[in-house]
Amino acid sequence: MPDSGTALEIVLRAVVVVLAFLVLPLLVGQTEHKVMAHMQGRLGPMYAGGFHGWAQLLADGVKFAQKEEIVPAAADAPVFRLAPAVALLPYLVAMTALPLSPRLVGADLDGGLLFVLAASAVGVIGTLMAGWSSANKYALLGAMRSAAQLLAYELPLVLAAGSAAIAAGTLSLVGIGEAWRPWWLLWQAPAAFVFVVAGLAELQRPPFDMPLADSELVVGPYTEYAGLRFALFLLAEYAGIVVLSALVAVIFLGGWHGPASGVLGPVWTLLKTGLVAVVVIWLRVSWPRLREDQLQRLAWGVLVPVALAQLALTTVVVVARG
């Protein structure tokens, strides 16, 4: 039985993780509104509420809350209602193992890297549930395309992460962050590129949003959703961006490493996470959507070979140094 001090620490860690889960995706959503507004000249996000469009996110929340939530008559109602939660909650689980510093982490797991990758991958089940239960053939097609995309990009994602794990000699995210050195910015740059691209594809973010493609497929597997249930799918996307950005920050950018890291370590991790999130948003507004054949060719013809070459290089370097 844990003593009272240990139990209190566990509770505090859980509260911090939940608060981060509730706040960070919303901050990413607001940042996306602002970045897109500046890059595309959108008026609403710049003026909603007055000062620099501060109320845009609040207005979106009110809009979704006011919309009627409809369950199609032919839908599998329990699965249809459960799908948004299944898409969102895996990212809460993943955040428990994401460190802001060696001491500020929900759970320092020996296999933290694999745990976060596995938990994040569960989110696609929510997408499959949404498309399958909607009794809509177009939603089902979108769900199948999502599954195919996940299968294609899971391999390069894991291979790229494996390169960093081999370089660090551990699967612990805290251990990888501690082992990071500035020269990794060059040595592991190909793995970082593969990881970011594959992560964007798994999140179905533009330019890899073919399963959704709202201008052609009416949001794919989410076609029959409205109101707060649809908002939960959007929140899951932003939570996924937070998880992906934090992984890139810790694994490839050094996480808490920086000037005065003993005091400002968590701040450095958050700043690097925010920087990666802005890059993710920037890609949305600047890169055209790929065709399905281009997406598969990129995964199997480019990312997998690059990840395998990086993995081989890392292995040779580590063995030579050992």
C-alpha positions as CSV (number, residue, x, y, z in Angstrom):
1,M,0.0,0.0,0.0
2,P,1.4,3.4,-0.9
3,D,1.9,5.9,1.9
4,S,-0.1,9.2,2.0
5,G,2.7,11.2,0.4
6,T,3.1,8.8,-2.5
7,A,-0.7,8.8,-3.0
8,L,-0.8,12.6,-3.0
9,E,2.0,12.7,-5.6
10,I,0.1,10.3,-7.8
11,V,-3.1,12.4,-7.5
12,L,-1.2,15.6,-8.3
13,R,0.5,14.1,-11.3
14,A,-2.9,12.9,-12.6
15,V,-4.5,16.3,-12.1
16,V,-1.6,18.0,-14.0
17,V,-2.0,15.6,-16.9
18,V,-5.7,16.2,-17.1
19,L,-5.3,19.9,-17.0
20,A,-2.7,19.8,-19.7
21,F,-5.1,17.6,-21.8
22,L,-7.9,20.1,-21.3
23,V,-5.8,23.2,-22.0
24,L,-3.0,22.5,-24.5
25,P,-5.3,21.2,-27.4
26,L,-7.4,24.4,-27.0
27,L,-4.3,26.5,-27.2
28,V,-3.3,24.7,-30.3
29,G,-6.7,25.3,-31.8
30,Q,-6.6,29.0,-31.0
31,T,-3.1,29.2,-32.4
32,E,-4.3,27.5,-35.6
33,H,-7.0,30.2,-36.0
34,K,-4.5,33.0,-35.6
35,V,-1.8,31.5,-37.8
36,M,-4.3,30.7,-40.6
37,A,-5.8,34.2,-40.2
38,H,-2.4,35.9,-40.7
39,M,-1.4,33.6,-43.6
40,Q,-4.7,33.6,-45.4
41,G,-6.2,37.0,-44.5
42,R,-9.2,35.5,-42.6
43,L,-11.2,38.3,-41.0
44,G,-13.2,36.4,-38.3
45,P,-10.3,35.1,-36.2
46,M,-8.7,38.5,-36.3
47,Y,-11.7,40.5,-35.0
48,A,-14.0,38.1,-33.0
49,G,-14.5,39.6,-29.6
50,G,-12.4,42.7,-30.2
51,F,-8.7,42.6,-29.2
52,H,-6.9,40.4,-31.8
53,G,-9.8,38.0,-32.1
54,W,-9.5,36.6,-28.6
55,A,-13.1,35.2,-28.6
56,Q,-12.8,33.1,-31.8
57,L,-12.3,29.8,-29.9
58,L,-15.1,30.7,-27.5
59,A,-17.4,31.5,-30.4
60,D,-16.6,28.1,-32.0
61,G,-17.5,26.4,-28.7
62,V,-20.9,28.2,-28.5
63,K,-21.5,27.3,-32.1
64,F,-21.0,23.6,-31.6
65,A,-23.0,23.6,-28.4
66,Q,-26.0,25.2,-30.2
67,K,-26.0,22.7,-33.1
68,E,-28.5,19.8,-32.9
69,E,-26.9,16.4,-32.4
70,I,-28.6,13.8,-34.6
71,V,-28.2,10.1,-34.6
72,P,-29.2,8.6,-38.0
73,A,-32.1,6.3,-37.8
74,A,-30.2,3.3,-39.3
75,A,-27.0,3.9,-37.3
76,D,-25.7,1.7,-34.6
77,A,-26.6,4.2,-31.9
78,P,-24.3,3.0,-29.0
79,V,-21.2,2.8,-31.2
80,F,-22.1,6.0,-33.0
81,R,-22.2,7.9,-29.6
82,L,-19.1,6.2,-28.2
83,A,-16.8,6.8,-31.2
84,P,-15.8,10.5,-30.4
85,A,-14.7,9.4,-26.9
86,V,-12.7,6.5,-28.3
87,A,-11.0,8.9,-30.7
88,L,-10.1,11.4,-28.0
89,L,-9.2,9.6,-24.8
90,P,-6.2,7.7,-26.1
91,Y,-4.4,11.0,-26.3
92,L,-5.1,11.6,-22.6
93,V,-3.5,8.2,-21.9
94,A,-0.5,9.1,-24.1
95,M,0.1,12.4,-22.3
96,T,0.7,10.6,-19.0
97,A,4.1,9.4,-20.3
98,L,5.2,12.7,-22.0
99,P,7.9,14.5,-19.9
100,L,8.3,18.2,-19.6
101,S,11.5,17.5,-17.6
102,P,13.1,14.5,-15.9
103,R,11.1,15.2,-12.8
104,L,7.9,16.6,-14.3
105,V,6.2,13.7,-16.0
106,G,3.0,11.8,-15.2
107,A,4.6,8.4,-15.4
108,D,8.2,7.7,-16.3
109,L,7.8,4.3,-18.0
110,D,10.7,2.1,-19.1
111,G,8.9,1.7,-22.4
112,G,7.4,5.2,-22.5
113,L,8.1,5.7,-26.2
114,L,6.3,2.5,-27.3
115,F,3.5,3.3,-24.8
116,V,2.8,6.7,-26.3
117,L,3.0,5.4,-29.9
118,A,0.7,2.5,-29.1
119,A,-1.8,4.7,-27.2
120,S,-1.9,7.3,-29.9
121,A,-2.6,4.6,-32.6
122,V,-5.7,3.5,-30.8
123,G,-7.4,6.7,-31.8
124,V,-8.0,5.4,-35.3
125,I,-10.5,2.9,-33.8
126,G,-12.7,5.8,-33.0
127,T,-12.6,6.9,-36.7
128,L,-13.4,3.4,-37.8
129,M,-16.3,3.2,-35.3
130,A,-17.7,6.5,-36.6
131,G,-17.6,5.5,-40.2
132,W,-18.9,2.0,-39.7
133,S,-21.8,2.9,-37.3
134,S,-23.1,5.9,-39.3
135,A,-25.0,3.7,-41.9
136,N,-23.5,5.9,-44.5
137,K,-21.5,4.4,-47.3
138,Y,-19.4,7.5,-47.9
139,A,-18.6,7.7,-44.2
140,L,-17.6,4.0,-44.3
141,L,-15.3,4.7,-47.3
142,G,-13.7,7.5,-45.4
143,A,-13.1,5.2,-42.4
144,M,-11.5,2.5,-44.6
145,R,-9.2,5.1,-46.2
146,S,-8.2,6.2,-42.7
147,A,-7.3,2.7,-41.8
148,A,-5.3,2.2,-44.9
149,Q,-3.4,5.5,-44.2
150,L,-2.7,4.4,-40.7
151,L,-1.3,1.1,-41.8
152,A,0.9,2.7,-44.4
153,Y,2.5,5.3,-42.1
154,E,2.7,3.4,-38.8
155,L,5.9,1.6,-40.1
156,P,8.0,4.6,-40.9
157,L,6.8,6.3,-37.7
158,V,8.0,3.4,-35.5
159,L,11.2,3.0,-37.5
160,A,12.1,6.7,-37.1
161,A,11.3,6.5,-33.3
162,G,13.4,3.4,-33.1
163,S,16.4,5.2,-34.5
164,A,16.3,7.7,-31.6
165,A,15.8,4.9,-29.1
166,I,18.8,3.0,-30.4
167,A,20.9,6.2,-30.3
168,A,19.9,6.8,-26.7
169,G,20.0,3.2,-25.6
170,T,16.6,3.3,-24.0
171,L,12.9,3.3,-24.7
172,S,12.2,5.7,-21.8
173,L,11.2,9.1,-23.0
174,V,13.0,10.7,-20.0
175,G,16.1,8.6,-20.9
176,I,16.0,9.6,-24.5
177,G,15.7,13.2,-23.5
178,E,18.6,12.9,-21.1
179,A,20.8,11.2,-23.7
180,W,20.1,13.8,-26.4
181,R,23.0,15.9,-27.6
182,P,23.0,18.9,-29.9
183,W,24.7,17.0,-32.7
184,W,21.5,14.9,-32.9
185,L,20.0,17.8,-34.8
186,L,22.1,16.7,-37.8
187,W,22.6,13.0,-37.1
188,Q,18.9,12.2,-36.5
189,A,17.5,14.8,-38.9
190,P,16.3,12.2,-41.5
191,A,14.5,10.3,-38.7
192,A,12.9,13.5,-37.4
193,F,11.7,14.3,-40.9
194,V,10.2,10.9,-41.3
195,F,8.6,11.0,-37.9
196,V,7.0,14.4,-38.5
197,V,5.6,13.5,-41.9
198,A,4.3,10.1,-40.8
199,G,2.8,11.6,-37.7
200,L,0.9,14.2,-39.8
201,A,-0.4,11.4,-42.0
202,E,-1.6,9.4,-39.0
203,L,-3.4,12.5,-37.7
204,Q,-4.9,13.0,-41.2
205,R,-3.7,16.6,-41.2
206,P,-3.3,18.4,-44.4
207,P,-1.7,17.7,-46.8
208,F,-2.5,14.1,-45.7
209,D,-6.3,14.6,-45.1
210,M,-7.6,12.5,-48.0
211,P,-9.9,10.4,-45.8
212,L,-11.6,13.6,-44.6
213,A,-11.2,16.1,-47.5
214,D,-14.1,18.2,-46.3
215,S,-14.4,20.0,-49.7
216,E,-15.0,16.7,-51.5
217,L,-16.0,14.0,-49.0
218,V,-17.9,16.1,-46.4
219,V,-15.5,15.2,-43.7
220,G,-15.4,11.5,-44.5
221,P,-16.1,9.2,-41.5
222,Y,-17.5,12.2,-39.6
223,T,-20.2,13.1,-42.2
224,E,-23.2,12.2,-39.9
225,Y,-21.8,14.0,-36.9
226,A,-22.8,17.5,-35.6
227,G,-22.7,19.5,-32.5
228,L,-20.5,18.6,-29.6
229,R,-19.7,15.1,-30.9
230,F,-18.2,16.6,-34.0
231,A,-16.3,19.0,-31.8
232,L,-14.8,16.1,-29.9
233,F,-13.3,14.8,-33.1
234,L,-11.8,18.2,-33.7
235,L,-10.4,18.3,-30.2
236,A,-8.9,14.8,-30.7
237,E,-7.1,16.2,-33.8
238,Y,-5.6,19.0,-31.7
239,A,-4.7,16.7,-28.9
240,G,-2.9,14.5,-31.4
241,I,-1.0,17.6,-32.6
242,V,0.1,18.2,-29.0
243,V,1.2,14.6,-28.5
244,L,3.1,14.6,-31.9
245,S,4.7,17.9,-31.2
246,A,5.8,16.9,-27.7
247,L,7.3,13.7,-29.0
248,V,9.3,15.5,-31.6
249,A,10.4,18.1,-29.0
250,V,11.6,15.5,-26.5
251,I,13.1,12.9,-28.9
252,F,14.7,15.1,-31.6
253,L,14.9,18.6,-30.3
254,G,16.3,17.9,-26.8
255,G,13.1,18.7,-24.8
256,W,14.2,20.5,-21.7
257,H,17.8,21.1,-22.8
258,G,18.6,24.7,-23.1
259,P,20.1,27.7,-21.1
260,A,19.3,27.4,-17.4
261,S,17.6,24.0,-18.0
262,G,17.7,23.2,-14.3
263,V,15.1,26.0,-13.8
264,L,13.6,26.5,-17.2
265,G,13.6,22.9,-18.5
266,P,9.8,22.6,-18.7
267,V,9.5,26.0,-20.4
268,W,12.0,24.9,-23.0
269,T,10.0,21.7,-23.7
270,L,6.8,23.7,-24.0
271,L,8.4,26.2,-26.3
272,K,9.8,23.5,-28.6
273,T,6.4,21.7,-28.6
274,G,4.7,25.0,-29.6
275,L,7.3,25.6,-32.4
276,V,6.6,22.1,-33.9
277,A,2.8,22.7,-33.5
278,V,3.1,26.0,-35.5
279,V,5.0,24.1,-38.2
280,V,2.2,21.6,-38.4
281,I,-0.3,24.4,-38.8
282,W,1.9,26.2,-41.4
283,L,2.0,23.0,-43.5
284,R,-1.8,23.0,-43.5
285,V,-2.1,26.4,-45.1
286,S,0.8,26.1,-47.5
287,W,0.9,22.6,-49.0
288,P,-1.6,21.1,-51.4
289,R,-3.4,17.9,-50.6
290,L,-1.8,14.7,-52.0
291,R,-3.6,12.2,-54.1
292,E,-4.1,8.7,-52.6
293,D,-1.5,7.2,-54.9
294,Q,0.9,9.9,-54.0
295,L,0.3,9.3,-50.3
296,Q,1.0,5.6,-50.6
297,R,4.1,6.2,-52.8
298,L,5.5,8.6,-50.3
299,A,5.1,6.2,-47.5
300,W,6.5,3.0,-49.1
301,G,8.9,4.6,-51.7
302,V,10.4,7.4,-49.7
303,L,9.8,7.3,-45.9
304,V,10.3,3.6,-45.3
305,P,13.7,3.5,-47.2
306,V,14.9,6.7,-45.5
307,A,13.9,5.4,-42.1
308,L,15.6,2.0,-42.7
309,A,18.8,3.8,-43.9
310,Q,18.7,6.0,-40.8
311,L,18.2,3.0,-38.6
312,A,21.1,1.2,-40.1
313,L,23.3,4.3,-39.8
314,T,22.4,4.7,-36.1
315,T,23.1,1.1,-35.4
316,V,26.5,1.3,-37.0
317,V,27.4,4.4,-35.1
318,V,26.3,3.1,-31.8
319,V,28.1,-0.2,-32.3
320,A,31.3,1.6,-33.4
321,R,31.2,3.9,-30.4
322,G,30.5,1.0,-28.0
